[in-house]
Amino acid sequence: MATNAATKMLTATAASLTHRRPLTCSAARLVPQPPDLMRWVRREGGFVHPSLKIADHTSHGLGLLSTEPIVHPSLKIADHTSHGLGLLSTEPIADGSDLIALPDHLPLRFDPQDEPESALGRLAARVPVELWAMRLGLRLLHERSKVGSSWWSYISNLPETFSVPIFFSGEDIKNLQYAPLIHQVNKRCRFLLEFEKEIKSLLEGIASKDHPFEGKDVDASSLGWAMSAVSSRAFRLHGDDSDVPMMLPLIDMCNHSFDPNARIVQEIDTGSSKMLVRVVAEKQIEQDTPITLNYGCLSNDLFLLDYGFVIPENPFDHVELRYDGALLDAASMAAGVSSPSISSPEKWQQEILSQLNLIGDGAVLKVTLGGSDLVDGRLLAALRLLLCNDEDTVLNSDIDALKSLSAEAPLGVPTETAALRTVVALCVVSLEYFPTKIMQDESILKGDASGSTKLAVQFRMQKKLMIIDVMRKLTQRIRTLSKEKSAA
Ligand SMILES: C[S@@+](CC[C@H](N)C(=O)[O-])C[C@H]1O[C@@H](n2cnc3c(N)ncnc32)[C@H](O)[C@@H]1O
């Protein structure tokens, strides 16, 4: 859990690289009237389709949600969510048309291995690999502080603030009510505070010509700004050996949709090995339509942590649980299907649990509910085999079938019903971890709480709605199974 001091530090309008004006909305840019981004891309040799413009998506209520039927009150709230700025078509655009093309020198990238001796390279080497956004963020801060940077037209068009939870108050971090995300947020906050100190000590006494930020102070707040700018806007494109994160000017004005109307294409000129990044229309785009890309099939944890927004009814959202005999025992008891094997598996059951990597050295105990699988395959297989008394039937079953929900009752209907009932009980247990009820969340969302409080509440409410949806689908399955059994 982040200390209050940690979150205060990151939310404070502390001295940063430039003077900032107060936050107005997520469409506010780093400078009040930044240069025309489209004109800059064209001037640099890029292509921008003449029927595109940058528009504020805050007031339009544009994007995925507004086109879908409202099936739950939470969607109405989401409809008010600001998407910030976005790209919009001013006229119909044909399927397959090039929308944007960026020449090789416009993407902003950073490979610390290219400059291990520079101060920036040495700082980047201190950033853990999983925080790759901070590595590229250092380059972004370097360009932001450099007088006459070739990327200034781009950087000045970046948002002034981000709605990612590292900038939430301590209270709003608690309001998330979901330990795995709170853990990640705190980890990032702690890293930024430590990194601020490390940077200060590493750059102490450095000659001004070698200073990566032109002598300007870099604190946790400005580091957080840079990390969030990258995590919410960079795309990972193919490099020589691996995926290289890059900031793609103008392309990063496209908002997200799981049903996008455009996609990114990367081309390498074999002669010059120069890279061309294009955005191509994937379908016919009508007038006044936002141009959208799919940022990935991500859970709401990642959308919130990296991008600062939550998707209602996200089909890829899930909750994490720890595989634990005592928890399964309690759930199976609550479901009325208790079996002694759950807490003390037989030897043959232990062998399969070990194959499933749920017991033994190096066991991975994290399992999930929700997402496209509905129930984590390893959890489902474990419950099926623990609730089946017939060793031969289990040993003759294919392990992949045991892990699959689409394999109908691989160990027979009674075992299947018991396993699914136990999962439903696990859902109930998971819901009980959340201290508030959905109705309480809804009333906060209807009130005048701050943007970050609403985002935190929206996040936890979506988690609960998702768990309820899993329960509903599994209960339906149990009903169908018992109907089939009684019909047989
Ligand atoms: C790559 S940028 C897109 C341009 C951005 N809207 C802007 O104002 O610069 C990604 C950010 O846009 C916003 N965004 C994109 N898609 C969204 C969506 N479907 N719902 C809500 N916000 C979205 C989020 O703030 C996200 O961090």
The ligand as a Tripos MOL2 file, in Angstrom:
@<TRIPOS>MOLECULE
LIG
   27    29     1     0     0
SMALL
NO_CHARGES

@<TRIPOS>ATOM
      1 C1         -3.2420    6.8330  -27.2830 C.3       1 LIG1
      2 S1         -4.0850    8.0320  -26.3570 S.3       1 LIG1
      3 C2         -5.4020    8.5210  -27.4100 C.3       1 LIG1
      4 C3         -5.5060   10.0280  -27.5040 C.3       1 LIG1
      5 C4         -5.9950   10.6890  -26.2560 C.3       1 LIG1
      6 N1         -7.4370   10.5810  -26.1350 N.3       1 LIG1
      7 C5         -5.5830   12.1490  -26.1560 C.2       1 LIG1
      8 O1         -6.3750   12.9780  -25.7000 O.co2     1 LIG1
      9 O2         -4.4550   12.4590  -26.4890 O.co2     1 LIG1
     10 C6         -4.8170    7.0050  -25.1450 C.3       1 LIG1
     11 C7         -5.6560    7.7390  -24.1170 C.3       1 LIG1
     12 O3         -6.9130    8.1260  -24.6690 O.3       1 LIG1
     13 C8         -7.9850    7.8830  -23.7580 C.3       1 LIG1
     14 N2         -8.8070    6.7900  -24.3190 N.ar      1 LIG1
     15 C9         -8.5250    6.0810  -25.4320 C.ar      1 LIG1
     16 N3         -9.4990    5.2010  -25.6890 N.ar      1 LIG1
     17 C10       -10.4170    5.3420  -24.7240 C.ar      1 LIG1
     18 C11       -11.6540    4.6920  -24.4310 C.ar      1 LIG1
     19 N4        -12.1470    3.7230  -25.2060 N.pl3     1 LIG1
     20 N5        -12.3120    5.0840  -23.3270 N.ar      1 LIG1
     21 C12       -11.8420    6.0740  -22.5270 C.ar      1 LIG1
     22 N6        -10.6650    6.7240  -22.7520 N.ar      1 LIG1
     23 C13        -9.9730    6.3650  -23.8400 C.ar      1 LIG1
     24 C14        -7.3110    7.4520  -22.4560 C.3       1 LIG1
     25 O4         -7.0900    8.5980  -21.6930 O.3       1 LIG1
     26 C15        -5.9910    6.8740  -22.9280 C.3       1 LIG1
     27 O5         -4.9720    6.9360  -21.9660 O.3       1 LIG1
@<TRIPOS>BOND
     1     1     2 1
     2     2     3 1
     3     2    10 1
     4     3     4 1
     5     4     5 1
     6     5     6 1
     7     5     7 1
     8     7     8 2
     9     7     9 1
    10    10    11 1
    11    11    12 1
    12    11    26 1
    13    12    13 1
    14    13    14 1
    15    13    24 1
    16    14    15 ar
    17    14    23 ar
    18    15    16 ar
    19    16    17 ar
    20    17    18 ar
    21    17    23 ar
    22    18    19 1
    23    18    20 ar
    24    20    21 ar
    25    21    22 ar
    26    22    23 ar
    27    24    25 1
    28    24    26 1
    29    26    27 1
@<TRIPOS>SUBSTRUCTURE
     1 LIG1         1 GROUP 0 **** ****
